[in-house]
Amino acid sequence: MPNTEKVYTDFAQTRLEEAISDSDLSCLIIDEPAQLFSGWASGTEFYLTLVDAATNREIVKVTGISDKWLTVSRGQQGTSARAWPIGTLIEQRPTADDMSAFIQKEGFRTIAYNPNGVLGANYPGEKIYQTDAGACKKRWWKNVSGSNWRLIAGTMCDGEIVDDDPASPTYGYVIYYPWVSYFDNTCWDPRFVGYGTWDGSKWISGFAGGHYGFNQDAQGAWYVGYRPTKMKITFSGVPAVSLCVFDANNDIMALYDTCNYTSEAEITLSWGAHDLAKFTASTDGCGTENEWYITNIEFSEE
């Protein structure tokens, strides 16, 4: 699910003004919520605990407030929804979900990609820090199960969505990245002399083998474990090129032969479970032998 701001208030305690059943999704309290939960605003949430003299307890999540009515999700964090009588104590207490969302100061991994469906946890509840290009990608994730991760601190980036398919194993989690650029000479290196040079702002095609082109290896750590499903290259100087994308085993992930790849066309990578490791692009047989330039290389996990 997306990161939702939690609200915390000291001494937030009140009682039910009316009894509720085990299926009610709202409750009426005796005090004014504005005084008890002054930090609440639409789009935020917080947990409350109902408790009686027999130490029965239920944790509810408050997602809305209207006058003295609280909109609640029942039976949270392993507790069960039950009927509660008028006068039941309801208060904000520390919960396991709240406490486990705090970031520890050491012992965490860093990544450069959205981990959902890609990265397995070292242990249940592991927290990892994402840090790559773009301010919105400096954020924390917590493992929920398997390779499913919940965004717990930071923001969703423009274009990201939450999986809304109940049948999906990533239901409720951020699954889509906007187009991300891995472009410069810290990300790619010509495999052979003469197959492209970096001038500080763009790649310039080399003339080798009788035509202008590139033969690039991925370098650094950005591509290790990064499994995008789409790719696009922005270029200028020629109308179209031949393009081939490979994984580390030299298996072809995408092929645009006989000069049929045009600038910024979306490529579907057929081996989404492999690391993209290299690509070749050339004007061989395209009818134009001009120097040309690559000005961006982008990826998406859509």
N, C-alpha and C positions, 0 to 999 in steps of 0.2 A: 504494500500500500504506500501511498505517498507519505512523506514526512508531515505529520500534523502536530501543530504546536500544542503542548500540554500546559495547563494553567495550574499553579500551585498557590494556595492561600493558607496562612497560619490560622489555626483555631477555627477552621470552617466546620461548624457543627450545628445541626438543627434537628427537627423531628418531622415525621409525616403528619400532615394535617388530615389526610384521609387514608384509609387502608388501601392496599394494592393487592391484586392477585398475582399469581406467578407468571401471568402472560401480559400484564399491563406494561406498556412502553412509555409511560409518563407517570409522574408522581407529583403531588401537591405538598409543599413544605410550609411550615408555619412562619418562617422568616423571609425577609426580602432577599432574593438572590444577589441583587446589586451590592448589598452590604457584605454578604458572605464570600462572594466570588467576584471581586471587583476587577480582576484581570481578565475575566471571560469576554470574548468577542466572537461573533459569528465566524465559524471555520476553525475554532479551537475546541479542545475537549479536556476532560479531566475525569478521574475515577473517584467514586465515593463508596464507602462501605456501610451497609446496613447491619446492625447487630442487635440482639436481644439479651435478656438476662440469662438465658440458657446457653449463651455464646454461639448461637447460630449466626452465620455470617453470609452475606452475599455482596460481591463487588459488582457495581454497575458503572458503565461509562456514560457520562453526561455529554451529549452532543448538541443540545439546544436548550435555551431558556426563554420562556415567555411568561411575563408576570411572575407568579410564584410556582409555575409548572416547569418541571425539568423533563426534557426528553432523554430517555435512557436506553442503552443496550443492556440487556439483562444477563446475569450469570457469567460474568467475565472472569478470566484468569483461573479457570478450573473450579469456580464456585457454581452452585446451582440456583436457578431462579426459584423463589418460594413466595408464598403469601405472607404479607407483613401487616400487622394491625396498626390502627391509628396510634400515634405517639411514638412509633419506632424511631430509635436514634439513627441518624444518617450523617456521616462525617467523612472528611478527607483524611485518609491515612496513607502512609507509605505502602506501595505495593511492589510485588516482584517485577512487574512490567516496567514501572517507573524506575526502579533502582537499576535494573539490568540495561536500561537505555543510556546510562551515564557512560562516558568514555573514560577508559583507564589510561594512565599516563605512559605505560610502557608495555612491551610484549605484543605489539600488533603488527600486522603485515600492511604493506602499501601496494596498490594496484593502479593501473592506468586505463581502466575500462569498467563498464557496468558489469558486475559479477553475475547477474541473474542468468541461470541456466548454463553458466560456463564454469564457475569456480566452485570446487568443493571445499567445505570447511575443515579446518584442522581439529575442531572440537565443536560440540553444539553451543550455539550462542556466540560464536566467535565474532569479534568486531574487526573490521578492516577499514583502512583509510584510502580513499580514491584521490589521487592527485595527478591530473594531467592538464593539458591546455584548456583554458577557459575557467573563469572564476566559478561557474556553476558546477564544475566537476571536482571541486575541493570539498569532499563530503564523506560521511561515515555510513557504513552499512553493517547490519547485524544479521548473522545467519539464522534462518528460521528452521529449515530442514533441507537436507540434500544440498542442491546448488541454488536454493531459493534464498534471496537476501532482501531484508527490509531496509529502506532508507530511513535512518534514525536521526541524522543531523545533516543539514545542508538543504539544498533546493533542487527541484527538478529543473532540467534545462529546457529551453524553448524547443518544442517539437516532441518532447518525451511524453509517453502516454502510460497509463496503468492498464495492465491486462484485465479485461472485463469478461473473459470467457470462463464461466464456472467450471468447465471441464478441463481447463488448462492447469498444468502443474505450477504455473507461475501466476495463477489467479490472484489479483489484488496487488501485484508488485510491478515496479517500473521495469518495462521490458524493451523500450525503444529508445535508441539514441538518435539525436539529430545527426546530420552529416558532420563528421569529425575529420579534421585535416591532419594527416601525417605526410609531410610534403618535402621538407628541406633536407640538407645533407647530413643532419643528425639521424634521419630516418632511412635514407637510401644512400647507396654507394655504387658507382659503376663497377660492374663485374670485370670488365676488361678496359684497358686504356683505349681512349677514343670513343667510348660509348656514353657520351654525355658529360657535361661539366656544370658545376654550380657556381653562379656568379654573385651570390648573396641575396638574390631575390627570386631567381627562376633557374630552371634547368635548361641548358642549351644543348641541342642535339649534336652528337659527334658524327663525323663522316668516316665510316668504317665498313668494310665489306662492300663498297660501291654504293652505299645509300646512307641517308641521314637517319639516326635513330638512337635508342637508349637500350641498355641491357643492365638492369638495376637489381641489386640485392638489398633486401631489408636489413637494417642494422640497428644496434641498440637493443632495448628491451621492450619497446612499445608493442611489437607484434607477437611476442611470446604469450600464448594463451588467449590472445585477442582474436575472436572468431566472428568478424563481421560477415554479413550475408550479401552486402552490396558494396559497390565501389564505383567511383567515377573519376576521370582525369580531365582536367581543363588544360587545353593547349591552344596555341596560335601559330600562324605561319604557313600552315597547310590545311586543306579542307578535311582530310581524313587520313587515318593511319591503320596499319595492321597492329594488333595488340594480342598478347598472350600472357596470362597470369598463372603462376605456378605455386604449389606448396613446397615444403622443404624436401619432399621426395621427388620433385620434378614432375608430379602429376598435374595435369592441366585443370585449373579451376575455372577459367574463362578463356574463350578463344574468339577473336574477331579478326578473321583472316581476310586476305585480298582487299585490304584497305577499306573495311566497312565499319571502323570505329570512328565516331565523330566526337568532338569536344563536348564534355559534360553529359554524355549519354550514360545512363545507369547500367551497370554490369551486375548480373546475378552471379555470385560465386557458388559453384556447384558442390564444393567440398567444404561446407560450413563447419565441419568438425576438425578441420586442419588449419594450421597456421599458414597464412599467406606469407611467402618468403621472397618472391622475386617476380619481375615482369620484364617483358621485352616489348618495344614499340618501335616501328620503323616505317619509312616511306618506300620500302623496296617494292617495285612494281606498281606504285601508285600514280605514276605519270608526272610527278613533281619531285624534284630533288632540291628542295630549298632547306636552308637551316630553319628549324622550328623550335618552339619553346613550350615547356610544361610549366604552368603557373599554379597548379594545385593538384593534389591527390587526396581524395576524400573517401570516407567509409561510413557505412550505416549498419546497425544491427536490426533494422526493421524486419 
